[in-house]
């Protein structure tokens, strides 16, 4: 009786581990079916990154262009929801020490498809009314043609100093469970590869 209990106690964890691995492998397979096979062909291209002074504030202005948006369109129509995330950080360049961060900001948009209205929908950060269009190309041209980020007071800049503006752009899936992201840390969840841009300037 004791031997049988010990045997059952030893095999149960192994059985549970096998089931967990099977679930994870099935999840990977399902995701690969719904993910566009040529997603890496798409790219987010930056347009006209500039800094200007607006009412005493540092404004970063830029546009984004999605190349090969048919891959993104297919993903959205399959029910995948996307989030555009732009992280801007302004640094004071230093020669002898690490660069000093002056300001940082995060901008986000939500992009998804409505099967009822047959429209692509873009919820822009700070806007209560979402943009809608049956063509994703037109929607993104209108929504991402001009993005503005407030990086703090202009007075934080000093004459004659060198600065760096770094901009990280991500277009990521929003409906992936957090536990799955942690488990499959080696898996890329980006529909479009992330991009990083840098602007060096002297004030």
C-alpha positions, 0 to 999 in steps of 0.5 A: 500500500505504501509503495503504491502511494509513493509511486503515484506521488512520484508520477503525478508531477511528471504527468502534470509537467507533460500536460503543461508542456503540451498546452504551451506547445499547442498555444505556440502552434495556434499563435503561429497559425494566426500570425502573419508568416511574413510579418518581418517584411513590414516596417515602421518608418519615421517621417520628419522628426523635429523639435520645436518650441511651442509656448515654452515647451519642448515638442517632439513632432514626427510622423510614422509610415507603415510599409507593407501594411497588408500583413498588419491588415490580415492580423487585425482582420484575424482578431489581433488587437495592436498597440502603438507605443512611442517612447521618447527620451531627451538626454544631455550629452556628456563626454566624461560621464554617462548621458543625463536624461532630461525628460521622457514621454510615452505615447500610445495608440490602439488599433483594431478591426470591427467585424460588425462595421467592417472598419479599422479603428484607431484610438488616438492618445488624448482623443475621445473620438476614434478614427475609422476607415475601411482602408487601413492605409488611409486610416494610418495616413490620417492618424499617424501623419503627425504625432506630437509629444511634450518633453517638458519646459524649453528652459531646461535646454542650455545654449551651446550644449549637445543633446540626444533625442531617442525614439523607440517605436513598437507595434505590439499585440495587446491581447497576449496573456502576461503569463504566456509572455513570461513563459515564452520570453524568447518569442517575439510578439511584434507584428512589425519589428520595433524601431529605434531612431536618434536625433543629435543636435546642439542648442 
